[in-house]
Amino acid sequence: MWSCVLELVIQQTNSTVTTTVLQSAGGLSSIDYSQTIILLASLVLGGSGIAGWIMTYIQLRHETKERALQQFRELVLTKDFLEFLGMLRRHAELMAKGESLARSREQILNDKSLTPEEKTRRIKELENRMGGSLAQLTDQARQAATDFTETVNKIRKTGALFLLSDKIENEIEKCVSSFVHANEPDEFLAIVDQVETIFADLKKILGLAVFE
């Protein structure tokens, strides 16, 4: 019987399940079911010493996780690595704007129903929506490409990418590969979404999703 109880407790404490039940001021924000299981185990096992062993085991797991997260922050989520992801997103966003502006501008210029004045006005309105002229967006994209390349070279030297989980590493590889082959505005915008997914996964690893 005791071995069954012990096995149940260990299985349940391998993953902490926290469910939000109340968000109002002054109320409890969540119930930690693993803590409830620990309490029940302590009551059942009493002073046999097994309850103490279980609590020690759980505490060690918690400390190990905290150390791993700290090392992940220090060794992987460096300033250069975060800049790498941020620049990848910005570069893709600039390319999406530039490609969209170039296509729309060409359509306006080729529209024979518009007068030269109307063409100039529409192009100006388009540039205002996009945040700059085609020349300006092109210059910004070139600078973003230069900064991105420099940052990639920095993080390659540190080996931070080798410490990523397979899932995130694959997501980054997919983003970079997609960027190389992208031509359409929608394809570049899809890369922006992919980078945001990577940031979301990193937030989950660090437990930062609780602030949302």
N, C-alpha and C positions, 0 to 999 in steps of 0.2 A: 504493500500500500504506500509506504513512505517513498519508495523508489518511483512509483507512478506520480505521486505528488511532486517530487523533486524534478522529474522529467518535464512535467507540465509547466512548472514555474520557469525552468530554464528555457523551454521553447518559447514561452510567452514573452520573456524578458529579452530575447534576442532582437526583438524589434519593438520599439516604443510606439504605441498608437495613441495619439492625442487628438481628441475630437472637441471642437469648439462648441460650447453649449450656451454661452451667455456673453453678450458683448456690452451690456448696460453698465453704467458707472457703478462702482462699488460691488459688482457681482463677480462671481468666479468666471474666469475667461475660458478655462478648459478643464477636462478631467483626464488625468494620466492613468490609464488602465493598468500599466505595468506597476505603478505604485500600489494600486489596490490589490494586485496579485501578491506583491511582496508582503503587504499587511496580513492578508489571509494566510499566507504560508507561515508567517511568524506565529499566528494564533494557533494553527494546526500543529506545527512542529514543536511549539513551546520551547522548553529549555534544553532540548536535545543537542543543541549546538549546530544542527544542520541549518537552521534559519540564519544563524550568524555567518555560516559559510556562504550561503546564497547571497546575502547582502554584500559580503566582501567581494564575491564574484561579480555582482552587478556594478559595484563601485569601481572595480578594476576596469571593467568594460567601458564605463563612462569616462574614466581618466584616460584610457587608451584612445578613445574617440576624440577627446578634447586635444590630446597631444597631436594626433594625426591631422586634425583640422588646423591647428596652429602651424604645423609644418607645411600644410597645403597652402596656407596664406603666405607664409614667408618664402617658400621655395618655388611655388607655381604662380600664384596671383601677384606677381611683381608689377611694378609700375610699367615696365616695358611690355609685359604680357597683356596688361589691360589696355595699354595704348595700341598694341597690335590689333586687338579686337575692335577698339573704338575707331581706329583708322580704317580698318577693313569696311566697317559699316559706313563711315563717312565717304570713303572713296566710291563705294557702290551707289550711295545716295546721290553724289555729284554726277556720276556717270548716267544715272537714270534721268536726272534733270537735264543734263546736257544733250542726251540722245532725244529726249522728248521735245526739247526746245528746237533742236536742229530740224526734226521732222515737221513740226508745226510751222516753223519759220519758212521752210521750203514750200509748204502747201500755200501759205499766205502769198509768198512771192510769185507763185505760179498761177494764182487765181486771177484770171483776166477780167473778171467782173468787178474787181476792186480798183479804185484809183490809186495813184502813188501815195497820196496823202493818207488814204484809208489803210493801205498796207503798212505805212510807217507807224500809224497809230496802233494798229493791232499788234504789230511786232513789239512795240514799246509796252503795251499792256501785258503781253505774254512774258516779256523779260521781267517785268515787275512781279508777276506771279511766281516766276521761277527763282527770283532772288538774284538776278544778274543777267548780263548779256551773254551770248554764246562764247565770246572771247574771254569774258571773266570766268565763266564756269569751266572753260577749258583750262585756263591757267590754274584755277583752284584744284582741278582734277590732277593736273600734272604735278603740282606741289604735294598733293595727297599721295600720289604714287611714289614720289621720292621719299617722303617721310615713312610711308608704309614699308618700303624696301629696307630702309635703314633700321627700322624697328625689328623687322623679321631677322635681319642679320644678327642683331643683338641677342634676341631670345634663342636663336639657334646655338649661339656660343654657350649659353647658360644650361642648355639641356632641359629647360622647364617643360617643353612639349612632351618629353619622354615620361614625365610624371603624371600626365593627364590620364583620366579614365579612358578606356577604349571608346566609349560612347561619345564623349566630348571630342576626343581626337578625331574620330570619324566625321563628326559634324564639322569640325574646322577644315578637314581635308575636302569635304564636300563643298563648303563655301568657297574655298580658294579655287577648286576645280571649276565650279560654276562661274566664278568671276572671269576666269581665263577665257571661257567659251561664250560668255554673255555678249549679246549685241543689241537686244531690244530693251526698252525702258522697263518693261514688266520683269524681265529676267534679272536686271540689276536690283529692282525692288524686292524680288524674291530672296536675294542674297541678304538684303537688309533684315528681312524677317528671320532668316536662318541665324544671323548673328544675334538677334534679340532672343532667339530660342536658346542659344548657348549661354547668354547672360542669365536667362531664367534658370537653366540647369545649375549654373554655378551658385546662384542664390539659394537654390534648394539644398545643395551640398553644405553650404555655410549656415543654413537655417535662417536666412534673411527674409524668406518668404513670409514669416510671421508678422512682418511689419506692413504687409499689404492689406 
